[in-house]
Amino acid sequence: MSELVLINVSGRDKPGLTSEITGIMGQYDVRILDIGQAVIHDHLTWGILIEIPDASKSSPVIRDLLFRLHALDLQVRFAPITIEEYQSWAEGRNRACYIVTLLARDIQAEQIARVSAITARHGLNIDNISRLSARPSLNTAENRIACVEFSVRGTPSDLDALRADFLHIAGEMNVDIAFQEDSIFRRNRRLVVFDMDSTLIEAEVIDELAREAGVGDQVAEITERAMQGELDFGQSFAERLALLKGLDESVLEGIAARLRMTEGAEHLIRSLKALGYRTAILSGGFTYFARHLQAKLGIDYVYANELEIVDGKVTGQVSGQVVDGKRKAELLLEIAEKEHIAREQVIAVGDGANDLPMLSQAGLGVAFRAKPLVKESARHSISTLGLDAILYLIGFRESETNQGLERAGF
């Protein structure tokens, strides 16, 4: 019968090691059952599971490998594997696979410890750990985004409890943790739709308009209650609009000029465009300001509310259908259909209660710096970092996105 042997190699990395090792195996018709390697700070950890055919006994294979690896100043360990052990392991590979993404300004050991403890408690085993962000500099204490991705396998008994545990420790440690199924769609998203106010921009435009109209406190209080989900969006929107009646049209340009982009928004949009994604703004705000962002960022689609202006004055009403939470979800599906994109390939990003319908329709719905009710209801959230952290949720490495931007001329 053939023999199964697990080989683990470690030591200083250098070009040609894989060729050297597998070249020796090739002389004995060895079959590769599994292989993997990682390099950290030029130190190699390399593993390979092989099947040695009956005609080629294991002794000469192991002897030749041992001599060559010793000459290369590498440490090696051989472990025999039984057929039963292999079959059990191979069957386990068919279990569901998930991705846990840890995002922070800086990665600390405690964060890794607590994330891995939760995965273990819920019956998940870590297959692989990768750093997606660039290595941090030792010359500065600031790290814009640090990201570590865990590939885990198993069948958790209660996904809601698992997500609740991650949400709890994320709040305690001031980090973001995403948990998603590792499906074919995760790295094959094609459309990203954004809320505008407090998502792509840091302000709520209707509050800015209200300050110009001298009713800032009244409108801000209604806005906050609507964002918390305490008020129906349609009702609160109508109440706030009515308070803007008589506002001079000239103030709109000034507000648009001073709107501040959310951290990471421009980098995210540039990266998405370079990678061929389609983008859209689906906003309960106003078209005037959404068009301003569209011109600045190169957004493909814009749907928002048309602020009605007569004789240079705001009437306190909007023209056409109001873009509320239900309408946002409908628009997401309409754009996806128009672009021939599956719903699972859509990412939706928003911060308010009226964004929940579209977040639930998307393959990846992200509550961004959202209120507690929205964070708890959404499947994923980002609270401590900028919008460009979304790139890591879809599995891209910082080196990949930077190279993509350079090739695309961004």
Secondary structure, DSSP 8 states (H G I E B T S, - for coil): --EEEEEEEEEE--TTHHHHHHHHHHTTT-EEEEEEEEEETTEEEEEEEEEE-GGG-HHHHHHHHHHHHHHTT-EEEEEEE-HHHHHHHHHHTTS-EEEEEEEESS--HHHHHHHHHHHHHTTEEEEEEEE-S----SS-S--S-EEEEEEEEE--S-HHHHHHHHHHHHHHHT-EEEEEE--TTTT---EEEE-TBTTTBSS-HHHHHHHHHT-HHHHHHHHHHHHTTSS-HHHHHHHHHHTTTT-BTTHHHHHHHH--B-TTHHHHHHHHHHTT-EEEEEEEEEHHHHHHHHHHHT-SEEEEEEEEEETTEEEEEEESS---HHHHHHHHHHHHHHTT--GGGEEEEE-SGGGHHHHHHSSEEEEES--HHHHHHSSEEE-SS-GGGHHHHTT--HHHHHHHHHHHT-
